[in-house]
Amino acid sequence: MKKLILAAIAVMAFGFANAQEQTAKGKWLIEANTAFGAANVGNTSFHLSNSDGETQWGLGAEGGYFVADNLAVKVGLGYDDMGHSVNAISYKVGAKYYLLNKFPLEASYTGASIKDADENPSFIGLQGGYAWFVGKNVSVEPGLRYNISMNEDYSKSVLQFNVGFALHF
């Protein structure tokens, strides 16, 4: 039993040390997310839905640079096809902090540019989750995100469940 407990502690310590290395100052992060739940425009994730007989989809990616240990500044870019010949280019800027090297917390501003729209949607997003480092440079990061709408007429605030896949360099 003693050997089993020591082995478990060793595995956890190795995982913690590996995470510390990947979120250190000067490292890079490339991330793709899937979005489940209510869809919204101004989204840099992969998503697919059907509404009123129209297929809606989007794709995007995000990148970041660790300006301090566990703190990355991020930017993202995405494309949304909302059906009915309406498209949007989405963008995101924000910061992501890895609490205890395992719990990513993010605050960001997300917006979209829609051709011929009177008002473009924008959101302040807050996200929290868990980073599971499955390899030296790869993490899977499930989390919850709440997008607070900055527009009264266009969109409403949205709660999403995301699964992120990140590469750390």
trRosetta pair geometry for C-beta under 8 A, 3 or more apart (Angstrom, degrees):
i j d omega theta_ij theta_ji phi_ij phi_ji
1 4 5.5 -53 -151 33 35 115
1 5 6.5 33 153 -17 67 104
2 5 5.9 -55 -150 36 32 109
2 6 6.4 29 153 -15 65 109
3 6 5.7 -57 -145 41 32 110
3 7 6.1 35 154 -22 66 107
4 7 5.7 -53 -147 35 28 112
4 8 6.5 29 154 -19 63 105
5 8 5.7 -53 -149 35 32 111
5 9 6.5 32 153 -18 64 105
6 9 5.7 -52 -147 37 33 112
6 10 6.3 36 152 -22 65 106
7 10 5.6 -53 -148 35 32 114
7 11 6.5 32 154 -19 65 104
8 11 5.8 -52 -148 35 32 111
8 12 6.5 28 155 -14 65 107
9 12 5.9 -57 -148 40 31 109
9 13 6.2 32 154 -20 66 108
10 13 5.7 -55 -144 37 29 111
10 14 6.4 31 155 -21 63 105
11 14 5.8 -53 -149 34 30 112
11 15 6.5 29 153 -17 63 106
12 15 5.7 -55 -148 38 33 112
12 16 6.3 33 153 -19 66 107
13 16 5.6 -54 -146 38 31 112
13 17 6.2 31 155 -18 65 107
14 17 5.8 -55 -145 38 29 110
14 18 6.2 31 155 -21 64 107
15 18 5.7 -53 -145 36 29 112
15 19 6.4 30 155 -18 63 106
15 133 6.2 160 -158 58 84 113
16 19 5.8 -56 -150 36 30 110
16 20 6.5 34 151 -23 63 104
16 101 6.2 106 -155 76 67 141
16 102 7.7 -52 -110 -48 73 114
17 20 5.6 -50 -150 31 33 115
17 21 6.7 34 153 -20 63 103
18 21 5.8 -55 -155 32 33 112
18 22 6.6 21 154 -12 66 110
18 133 5.5 179 111 121 117 154
18 136 6.5 -114 -156 -122 116 57
19 22 5.9 -62 -146 41 33 106
19 23 6.3 4 165 3 69 113
19 98 7.3 -160 168 164 108 144
19 101 3.9 117 121 160 119 115
19 102 6.1 -4 -169 -71 169 71
19 131 6.8 123 -134 104 122 123
19 133 5.2 -151 -79 -25 85 144
19 139 8.0 76 -115 -92 90 130
20 23 6.6 -75 -143 49 24 91
20 24 6.7 52 154 -61 61 95
20 69 7.8 -1 -162 -162 77 114
20 101 5.2 -54 -71 -104 62 150
21 24 5.9 -33 -157 -16 31 121
22 27 6.3 145 -175 -173 41 165
22 133 6.7 158 23 -116 153 133
22 136 7.5 167 -72 169 118 54
22 137 6.9 167 -117 -117 121 45
22 139 7.4 149 125 -37 154 120
22 168 3.9 43 -166 138 108 160
23 27 6.6 -124 -126 55 15 144
23 66 6.2 156 -173 -108 51 144
23 69 6.7 75 120 -171 83 61
23 70 4.9 45 142 -96 124 51
23 72 7.6 -96 -147 -39 83 106
23 98 4.7 -62 -144 33 161 151
23 101 5.8 -177 37 -130 139 79
23 168 7.3 -66 -62 -135 56 139
24 27 5.4 95 62 -19 68 118
24 66 6.4 113 97 114 30 156
24 69 5.5 -21 -133 -114 52 81
25 66 5.4 -145 -117 124 31 103
25 67 6.8 -21 -134 138 87 19
25 68 5.3 -24 -90 -142 106 23
25 69 5.2 -55 -32 -54 87 59
26 66 6.3 -35 30 75 27 100
27 65 7.8 168 88 -154 42 52
27 66 4.6 28 53 17 80 131
27 168 6.0 7 167 -175 129 91
27 169 6.4 162 -166 85 78 44
28 63 7.1 -16 -175 -170 98 96
28 64 7.1 153 -162 84 54 51
28 65 5.8 -25 -107 -102 67 66
28 66 7.5 -122 -68 2 24 85
28 168 7.3 154 82 -159 53 45
28 169 4.4 -11 59 62 102 99
29 62 7.9 -11 117 115 98 90
29 63 6.6 152 88 -161 64 48
29 64 4.1 -8 59 59 113 97
29 65 7.4 -152 21 -65 84 24
29 66 7.1 96 -21 -43 107 88
29 72 5.3 -3 14 -139 140 161
29 74 7.2 -53 81 -97 122 101
29 96 7.6 -94 86 62 166 140
29 166 5.8 -20 -164 -166 95 116
29 167 7.3 149 -156 77 45 53
29 168 5.9 -12 -101 -105 70 67
29 169 7.8 -162 -66 25 29 74
30 61 6.8 -2 -174 175 86 118
30 62 7.5 159 -158 88 43 51
30 63 5.2 -12 -105 -106 67 83
30 166 6.9 151 78 -156 45 62
30 167 4.6 -7 58 54 98 103
30 169 7.5 34 -3 -4 101 110
31 61 6.9 153 81 -167 47 70
31 62 4.6 -21 66 68 99 98
31 63 7.2 175 20 -82 76 33
31 64 7.2 15 0 3 116 107
31 74 7.7 -23 31 -137 129 132
31 141 7.8 -27 -140 36 121 135
31 164 5.5 -4 -170 -172 110 116
31 165 7.0 156 -152 80 61 45
31 166 4.4 -17 -99 -101 89 86
31 167 7.6 -158 -71 23 48 64
32 45 7.5 114 180 -138 60 60
32 46 6.5 33 172 -18 104 112
32 60 7.6 162 -133 94 76 53
32 61 5.1 -40 -87 -111 83 81
32 62 7.5 168 -80 22 36 76
32 164 7.0 159 84 -152 38 66
32 165 5.3 -12 61 58 87 95
33 44 7.3 72 39 98 110 75
33 45 4.0 -63 90 -115 95 105
33 46 7.0 -177 92 18 45 76
33 60 8.0 -15 45 80 85 94
33 62 7.4 21 -8 7 104 119
33 162 4.7 -12 -170 -167 119 120
33 163 7.0 152 -155 76 66 38
33 164 4.4 -31 -97 -95 84 82
33 165 7.7 178 -83 18 39 65
34 45 6.0 128 -131 175 11 113
34 46 5.1 -38 -103 68 67 96
34 47 6.9 129 -164 -78 60 65
34 162 6.4 154 73 -154 53 63
34 163 5.0 -2 47 53 107 88
34 164 7.7 -161 19 -75 64 39
35 39 7.0 106 114 -111 124 68
35 43 6.0 -44 -24 -173 165 135
35 45 4.0 115 -29 91 105 147
35 46 7.2 171 10 70 79 44
35 47 4.4 -34 57 -75 103 121
35 145 7.9 -62 -123 48 95 134
35 160 5.1 -32 -157 -166 92 138
35 161 7.9 130 -161 72 46 46
35 162 5.7 -22 -99 -99 58 85
36 160 6.5 135 66 -167 47 78
36 161 4.5 -28 68 68 106 94
36 162 7.2 -178 21 -81 77 34
36 163 7.7 42 -8 -5 113 92
37 158 6.9 138 122 173 115 97
37 159 6.0 -103 178 102 153 64
37 160 4.3 -165 53 -119 131 55
37 161 5.5 125 -33 13 115 75
38 158 4.6 -136 87 -143 114 105
38 159 7.0 71 27 52 109 58
38 160 6.9 -110 53 -79 66 79
39 43 7.2 -89 -164 -12 73 162
39 47 5.7 151 -117 149 108 146
39 49 5.0 -124 -29 4 146 150
39 56 6.4 134 127 107 164 134
39 58 7.9 150 -158 7 115 125
39 158 7.8 -69 102 -149 9 153
40 43 5.8 129 79 -50 72 117
40 121 7.2 -147 171 148 99 156
40 123 7.1 72 129 -51 145 148
40 147 6.0 -143 54 80 159 155
40 155 5.8 78 -148 -158 109 138
40 158 4.6 -145 -35 -8 133 159
40 160 8.0 -108 13 -54 107 125
41 80 5.6 176 -132 95 76 169
41 82 6.5 -18 -88 -77 111 133
41 88 5.3 63 -161 34 113 168
41 90 7.1 -164 171 -84 64 112
41 112 4.7 -80 149 15 98 167
41 114 7.0 -2 178 -60 151 125
41 121 5.0 115 83 39 107 143
41 154 8.0 -75 51 157 126 117
41 155 6.7 -139 40 -76 92 138
42 80 7.9 -38 -24 -19 27 148
42 88 7.3 -65 -57 143 53 144
42 90 5.0 150 -138 -130 31 107
42 110 4.7 120 156 135 101 99
42 111 5.3 -59 -132 -158 118 15
42 112 3.9 -114 -76 -27 73 103
42 121 4.8 -123 -26 100 130 107
42 122 6.4 172 -127 -107 157 32
42 123 5.6 146 111 6 140 109
42 147 7.7 145 94 -164 113 144
42 155 7.7 -108 18 -10 124 168
43 47 6.5 -4 122 8 145 136
43 58 5.6 84 83 111 107 161
43 60 7.0 -178 122 15 59 143
43 78 6.0 -86 99 101 49 164
43 80 6.5 88 47 -77 91 124
43 90 5.6 -71 45 -137 33 170
43 110 7.0 47 -86 170 36 145
43 112 7.9 -5 3 -68 55 122
44 60 3.5 -130 -165 129 60 148
44 61 6.9 -89 168 39 104 14
44 62 5.7 92 124 -59 140 96
44 76 3.6 59 180 148 174 129
44 77 6.3 95 -126 63 116 13
44 78 3.7 -160 -116 -35 55 122
44 90 5.4 -154 -68 110 69 119
44 91 7.4 47 -70 -134 118 15
44 92 4.9 -91 -12 -4 139 129
44 110 7.0 -135 -10 -131 98 117
45 58 6.9 63 77 102 56 113
45 60 6.0 -24 -23 53 15 106
45 78 7.1 -11 11 -107 31 148
45 162 6.5 -117 -111 -126 151 111
46 58 6.9 -171 -135 94 28 68
46 59 5.3 18 -104 -115 75 68
46 60 7.2 -155 -55 34 55 64
47 56 7.8 -12 115 118 99 89
47 57 6.6 -178 93 -148 59 49
47 58 5.0 15 48 48 91 98
48 55 7.3 -17 -164 -171 85 96
48 56 7.4 155 -155 88 38 56
48 57 4.8 3 -106 -108 71 93
49 55 7.6 158 88 -156 39 53
49 56 4.9 -14 66 63 86 101
49 57 7.5 172 24 -76 57 53
50 53 7.3 5 179 -120 99 12
50 54 7.0 164 -155 80 62 37
50 55 5.4 -30 -100 -100 81 59
50 56 7.0 174 -90 17 27 78
51 54 6.0 -27 71 61 67 87
51 56 6.0 6 18 -7 104 125
51 83 7.0 -157 61 20 89 153
52 83 7.6 158 70 119 98 156
54 82 7.9 35 132 146 131 50
54 83 2.9 85 160 -158 129 150
54 84 5.9 -31 -116 -32 161 77
55 81 7.9 17 108 107 80 113
55 83 6.3 148 62 -82 38 108
56 80 7.5 5 -176 -177 93 90
56 81 6.5 -171 -147 97 51 67
56 82 5.2 11 -128 -138 109 42
56 83 5.2 -70 -74 -19 80 103
57 80 7.6 -178 98 -150 38 53
57 81 5.3 8 56 53 77 103
58 78 5.8 36 174 168 109 118
58 79 6.3 -177 -147 92 71 49
58 80 4.1 -16 -98 -104 114 70
58 81 6.9 -174 -75 21 60 62
58 90 7.3 33 -161 3 132 138
59 78 6.4 -173 99 -150 35 83
59 79 5.9 -1 57 53 76 90
60 76 6.0 61 158 171 120 104
60 77 6.0 -162 -148 100 97 42
60 78 2.5 -41 -77 -96 135 93
60 79 6.7 165 -71 14 83 55
60 90 6.2 -56 -83 72 149 116
61 76 6.6 -158 105 -144 34 83
61 77 6.9 -4 58 57 68 75
61 78 7.6 151 11 -81 41 75
62 74 5.4 21 173 -178 116 117
62 75 6.8 178 -151 93 74 34
62 76 3.6 -35 -96 -90 88 103
62 77 7.9 154 -89 15 51 53
62 92 6.4 -42 -104 74 113 129
63 74 6.8 167 89 -147 33 73
63 75 6.2 -13 61 61 80 79
63 76 7.4 155 15 -86 57 56
64 72 3.7 63 150 161 131 122
64 73 6.0 170 -152 80 87 36
64 74 3.7 -40 -85 -91 110 78
64 75 7.4 155 -84 15 61 56
64 96 6.2 -39 -123 29 170 119
65 72 6.2 154 74 -150 24 82
65 73 5.8 -15 58 54 81 87
66 69 7.1 33 171 -109 122 22
66 70 7.4 84 -146 16 115 10
66 71 6.4 112 -153 74 71 47
66 72 4.8 -48 -85 -87 60 79
67 71 5.9 -55 59 103 83 99
67 72 7.1 134 5 -124 75 30
67 73 5.5 44 -21 -12 122 107
68 71 4.3 19 60 45 95 118
70 97 5.8 46 141 -163 93 68
70 98 4.3 -122 -150 56 88 88
70 99 7.5 104 180 -68 135 24
70 101 6.5 -100 -99 -84 111 61
71 95 6.6 -7 -169 -174 88 108
71 96 7.5 161 -152 84 43 48
71 97 5.1 -7 -102 -104 75 81
71 98 7.8 -133 -60 19 39 73
72 95 6.9 161 85 -157 49 58
72 96 4.7 -9 60 59 100 96
72 97 7.8 -171 24 -75 66 38
73 94 7.8 178 -157 99 53 34
73 95 5.7 -31 -105 -102 56 78
74 92 7.1 -16 120 118 102 103
74 93 7.2 164 91 -154 62 38
74 94 5.2 -14 62 68 102 77
74 95 6.7 166 14 -96 87 22
74 96 5.6 49 -23 -9 129 108
74 106 7.6 -18 26 -140 144 117
74 108 6.9 -48 75 -100 114 124
75 91 7.6 -26 -171 -170 86 87
75 92 6.6 149 -164 86 40 67
75 93 5.5 -6 -106 -102 73 70
76 90 7.6 -20 117 119 100 95
76 91 6.7 151 85 -163 66 42
76 92 3.6 7 48 50 110 113
76 93 7.8 -151 22 -61 74 35
76 108 8.0 27 13 -170 121 150
76 110 7.7 -19 66 -112 122 96
77 89 7.5 -22 -165 -176 86 90
77 90 7.1 142 -166 85 38 65
77 91 5.8 -6 -105 -107 62 69
77 92 7.6 -136 -54 23 32 80
78 89 7.4 150 83 -167 51 47
78 90 3.8 -14 64 62 102 113
78 91 7.5 -160 26 -65 75 31
78 92 7.6 43 -4 -11 108 107
79 87 7.1 -15 -172 -172 88 104
79 88 7.4 158 -158 84 45 53
79 89 6.2 -22 -103 -109 66 59
79 90 7.1 -147 -63 17 17 87
80 87 6.6 157 86 -161 60 55
80 88 4.3 -3 56 56 109 99
80 89 7.9 -156 21 -71 80 15
80 90 5.9 71 -19 -29 109 115
80 112 6.7 -23 22 -134 134 136
81 86 7.9 128 -165 84 47 54
81 87 5.5 -21 -105 -107 60 84
82 86 4.5 -41 67 91 109 104
82 87 6.9 -177 14 -92 83 29
82 88 6.6 47 -22 -3 117 106
83 86 6.8 3 75 40 42 92
86 114 6.7 10 -176 -157 98 114
87 114 7.5 168 90 -132 40 71
87 115 7.0 28 63 12 82 108
88 112 4.2 13 173 -180 131 121
88 113 6.4 153 -159 70 75 43
88 114 4.6 -35 -97 -84 97 82
89 112 6.7 154 77 -156 41 67
89 113 4.9 -10 58 53 94 100
90 110 6.7 4 -176 -176 104 97
90 111 7.1 174 -150 93 62 38
90 112 4.6 -30 -97 -97 72 87
90 113 8.0 -167 -77 17 30 66
91 110 7.2 174 90 -149 45 56
91 111 5.8 -11 59 62 88 82
91 112 7.5 163 16 -89 68 39
91 113 7.7 34 -3 -11 108 98
92 108 5.4 18 -174 166 101 134
92 109 7.1 165 -150 85 56 48
92 110 4.5 -12 -101 -102 89 83
92 111 7.9 167 -81 20 48 58
92 125 7.8 -22 -139 25 115 137
93 108 6.4 169 89 -156 35 87
93 109 5.5 -5 60 55 85 94
94 106 5.9 59 138 -179 136 95
94 107 5.7 -168 -157 98 108 46
94 108 2.5 -58 -66 -99 145 86
94 109 6.4 168 -71 15 87 56
94 125 7.2 -54 -86 64 153 102
95 106 7.0 178 91 -144 45 62
95 107 6.0 2 55 57 87 84
95 108 7.3 180 22 -77 46 72
96 104 5.6 -7 -175 -165 107 105
96 105 7.2 156 -157 78 56 42
96 106 4.4 -17 -103 -97 80 94
97 104 7.2 148 78 -151 38 53
97 105 5.0 -20 64 61 91 95
97 106 7.6 174 20 -79 63 45
98 101 5.3 36 138 -125 119 30
98 102 7.0 100 -177 7 96 19
98 103 6.8 130 -164 63 55 44
98 104 5.4 -27 -98 -90 69 67
98 105 7.8 173 -88 17 21 72
98 131 6.4 -26 -131 4 111 149
99 102 7.4 -56 86 58 64 61
99 103 4.2 -33 64 72 100 105
99 104 7.7 -175 16 -81 76 15
99 105 5.8 48 -19 -9 111 116
100 103 5.9 43 48 15 97 101
101 131 7.6 -102 150 67 53 130
102 130 6.4 -7 158 -154 85 72
102 131 5.4 -149 -155 53 42 89
103 128 6.9 1 175 -167 95 90
103 129 7.1 173 -156 84 59 39
103 130 6.1 -29 -105 -103 64 55
103 131 7.1 -136 -65 7 16 89
104 127 7.5 -9 118 115 95 101
104 128 7.3 170 92 -147 57 42
104 129 5.4 -7 59 59 93 91
104 130 7.7 -173 20 -87 81 4
104 131 5.3 90 -25 -47 103 110
104 141 5.7 4 23 -153 140 135
104 143 6.8 -74 74 -73 102 148
105 127 7.2 163 -157 89 39 60
105 128 5.2 -1 -108 -104 73 81
106 125 7.1 -7 115 114 102 101
106 126 7.3 161 88 -156 63 35
106 127 4.2 -2 55 57 105 105
106 128 7.6 -166 22 -68 70 41
106 145 7.8 -23 69 -111 116 100
107 124 7.6 -8 -169 -179 85 89
107 125 7.1 163 -153 87 39 60
107 126 5.8 -3 -104 -105 73 69
107 127 7.9 -168 -69 24 34 73
108 124 7.6 165 87 -158 42 49
108 125 4.8 -12 62 58 89 105
108 127 7.7 1 12 6 107 112
109 122 7.0 -2 -176 -176 90 104
109 123 7.4 162 -157 85 47 50
109 124 6.0 -26 -101 -104 67 63
109 125 7.5 180 -86 16 17 83
110 122 6.9 167 91 -156 50 57
110 123 4.7 -10 62 60 97 98
110 125 5.6 39 -4 -17 117 123
110 147 6.8 -52 48 -131 131 116
111 120 6.3 57 -180 132 101 115
111 121 6.8 175 -148 99 59 56
111 122 4.1 -12 -102 -106 93 88
111 123 7.3 -180 -75 20 50 64
112 120 5.7 -155 84 -174 65 99
112 121 5.3 19 37 58 109 90
112 122 7.6 -158 18 -76 65 54
113 120 5.7 -21 -108 -126 41 147
114 117 3.8 59 86 -24 108 137
114 120 5.7 167 20 -113 86 84
114 121 7.7 53 -12 8 123 86
117 120 5.6 107 91 -77 135 64
119 151 5.8 144 141 -140 127 132
119 153 6.1 92 48 66 149 117
119 154 5.5 -136 96 -49 110 124
120 151 8.0 -154 96 -68 35 147
120 154 7.7 26 155 -94 13 170
121 149 7.1 -61 -157 -140 97 92
121 150 7.8 127 -175 52 55 84
121 151 5.4 -106 -122 16 60 142
121 154 4.7 -149 -83 121 88 141
121 155 4.7 49 -127 -6 129 131
122 149 7.9 108 80 -160 49 53
122 150 4.3 -32 88 50 94 129
122 151 6.4 112 35 -31 72 100
123 147 4.1 -7 -174 -173 146 100
123 148 6.1 138 -162 63 78 44
123 149 5.9 -41 -102 -98 83 41
123 150 6.2 -157 -88 -5 27 92
123 155 7.5 -57 -68 93 104 141
123 157 7.9 129 -133 -119 106 63
123 158 7.8 -43 -121 31 147 100
124 147 7.5 148 72 -158 37 53
124 148 4.7 -20 62 59 89 107
124 150 6.5 97 -17 -57 86 105
125 145 5.7 -2 -170 -174 111 106
125 146 6.9 161 -150 82 60 44
125 147 4.8 -22 -96 -101 89 71
125 148 7.3 -173 -80 16 36 72
126 145 7.1 162 83 -153 41 58
126 146 5.2 -9 58 57 91 94
126 148 7.5 37 0 -14 98 107
127 143 5.4 67 176 136 99 134
127 144 6.8 -177 -144 93 65 44
127 145 4.0 -15 -97 -102 101 84
127 146 7.5 -179 -76 20 55 58
127 162 7.1 -14 -143 30 130 136
128 143 5.8 -170 99 -156 33 109
128 144 6.2 -4 59 56 77 84
129 141 5.2 92 111 172 139 85
129 142 5.5 -172 -158 100 118 43
129 143 2.2 -76 -66 -84 123 104
129 144 6.8 161 -76 14 82 54
129 162 7.3 -80 -72 72 145 96
129 164 7.4 129 80 20 167 115
130 141 6.8 -175 83 -145 43 61
130 142 6.2 2 49 60 90 82
130 143 7.0 174 14 -76 54 81
131 139 4.8 -6 -169 -178 94 139
131 140 7.8 146 -156 73 48 39
131 141 4.9 -14 -101 -99 66 98
131 166 7.6 -36 -135 38 107 136
132 139 6.2 146 72 -161 43 76
132 140 4.9 -21 63 61 104 88
132 141 7.2 -175 21 -78 70 46
132 142 8.0 24 0 9 113 88
133 136 7.9 34 174 -114 112 13
133 138 7.2 125 -158 85 59 51
133 139 4.9 -40 -94 -96 58 91
134 138 5.3 -46 64 101 92 104
134 139 6.8 148 10 -115 77 33
134 140 5.8 45 -21 -6 122 103
135 138 4.2 37 47 37 106 104
137 167 5.7 19 149 -161 99 72
137 168 5.0 -150 -153 60 63 74
137 169 6.6 38 -146 -77 121 55
138 165 7.4 -17 -163 -171 93 83
138 166 7.2 150 -155 83 46 56
138 167 6.2 -20 -97 -104 66 61
138 168 7.4 -146 -59 15 21 86
139 164 8.0 13 106 106 90 95
139 165 7.7 167 86 -154 51 41
139 166 4.7 -9 59 59 94 104
139 168 6.7 52 -6 -24 106 115
140 163 7.0 -13 -174 -175 92 92
140 164 7.3 152 -165 84 43 56
140 165 6.0 -14 -109 -103 65 67
140 166 7.9 -172 -79 21 21 78
141 162 7.9 -1 107 112 85 100
141 163 7.3 146 79 -165 49 45
141 164 3.9 -20 66 65 102 107
141 165 7.5 -167 23 -69 82 22
141 166 6.0 33 -6 -7 124 116
142 161 7.5 -5 -168 -180 92 89
142 162 7.1 166 -151 93 46 56
142 163 5.0 -18 -98 -108 74 74
142 164 7.5 -171 -72 22 24 71
143 161 7.7 171 91 -156 36 53
143 162 5.3 -14 64 63 82 97
143 163 8.0 151 20 -92 63 33
143 164 6.8 0 17 1 110 111
144 159 7.0 -13 -171 -170 100 92
144 160 7.3 155 -158 83 53 50
144 161 6.0 -32 -102 -104 66 61
144 162 7.5 161 -101 19 16 82
145 159 7.5 157 85 -157 51 46
145 160 4.7 -15 63 63 98 99
145 161 7.9 172 21 -90 79 14
145 162 5.4 39 -8 -11 119 122
146 157 6.9 14 178 175 87 107
146 158 7.5 174 -153 88 48 45
146 159 5.3 -16 -105 -104 77 72
146 160 7.7 179 -81 22 31 71
147 157 6.2 -179 93 -154 62 62
147 158 4.6 4 52 54 109 89
147 159 7.9 -159 23 -72 71 27
147 160 7.0 36 -9 -2 105 112
148 157 5.0 -7 -122 -116 45 114
149 152 7.8 133 126 -77 118 27
149 154 7.4 -169 -163 75 123 85
149 155 4.8 -165 -119 95 128 90
149 156 5.7 -110 -20 -162 149 16
149 157 4.9 -119 -3 -64 90 61
149 158 7.7 84 -50 -9 95 80
151 154 4.1 4 119 32 142 107
151 155 5.8 70 65 32 111 81
155 158 7.5 -48 167 -28 113 111
